[in-house]
């Protein structure tokens, strides 16, 4: 049991590590102005997609995935082609979105990940329709700000009414660009989902907690999980909102010890090489 | 007596649901006259899906269905709701093939109507979405035209917007273009104004004017046929276009294209640039035959 848990944590860590070192490489290139369009870095928020990707992988489920901006970690966690994402961010035609997607609209049919149009939360309605018509298990990633869009609320209501096999993941970094949640609303995602008669959870981005809540009920009924995360970099581009934010990745690295250190080193080198190669 | 257009739409919809295992989405479908008798009496198990009264989300839900290759039909009961219903369609479904190489075909039935029904429920509103790439727009008013548009939709990877009009549902006739001989003026009507233009043509001809007519069904892409160009160039006074959308919209866009190709004057008659109210005293109606005749006379007099 303890070994299983450790393997699970290490597998999640490996996925998160790919995301973290990928984003660090992107960060450097934004600073050097090699990438000169809006990029939404997901460093600090890797653990929600990395954990959920590991859970569905273990269950041998290949869900439809609808993300929005800040989606690099979704793409990478679920096994999107790293080389193609690098090429996409370099504007190349053989990128994952044929050089059209930039950072915001990435997609990959290999992992059933559909692109985003730029309207915050539109993926909630579109993912709902896709799930309704295909009956396939579906994951919709939104942020705490997108959750406030009226059409997202309407989608939650319909998902619940139709009992669709959808997991809504709210990546709650507390910010709408720079406006904090308590300046925007007085309700919590979990309570909102409950009002729509959905199963709902609220938790930190601790992989064991995410796993505990989702493992059994995943795709069995409409579910919303609000996961509190910490954004390390700015809303868009290279820079930091503040220093010393809690970093789940570093916390897990420390917790997992030597094996995680080795993985971290190996992936860091690999990512550097891939960026140089492409 | 021939078949009414409403029956053709109903038959096409039935066939689309049964043969293609598709879905029809909309609000208040299964009742209140079954969309003026154009929808077969079917329910969710058959593919007729009642959406929640959330117009913006509704358009997104249909987009998701289209993304899964279902080729859904989406019924918008009043075209004024295009503002809400089409946000994700024009910004996702219409761009999906260009950005992600994933076609997202759907057929939208946008219904227009006129008279004492206010600025949202009244008239056509396709000008709001016309500019968006990846969208095809048609305005069939006859059985053959509707069937042809549907056939093309089934071969296409695009989003089709069908601009319907309630007054056309009882129509049993087909329309023919008339470009024979040298015309004084050529009418180019759209949607419900095609019925009025036909009447105006007859009256004007009785009064000795030679009037041609080109019925416009394919609005986007708008292809101007060579025989149209020839006839317009030969005409004495050019073209009068008519529509049931506001005059400063699609109508002027198309008029400009015709003018560019023919170098002939192109006049337009659509809804006035004013807001309609909810009573017949304060309507903003599309041009009827009298208005068309009056405008033709003014054009001819000016010369």
Interface residues (C-beta under 8 A of the other chain):
Chain A: X97 X98 X100 X101 X105 X107 X109 X114 X115 X117 X118 X119 X122 X124 X125 X126 X127 X128 X129 X130 X131 X132 X133 X134 X150 X151 X152 X154 X155 X157 X158 X161
Chain B: X23 X49 X51 X52 X54 X56 X57 X58 X59 X60 X61 X62 X63 X64 X65 X66 X67 X68 X70 X72 X87 X88 X91 X92 X95 X96 X98 X99 X100 X101 X102
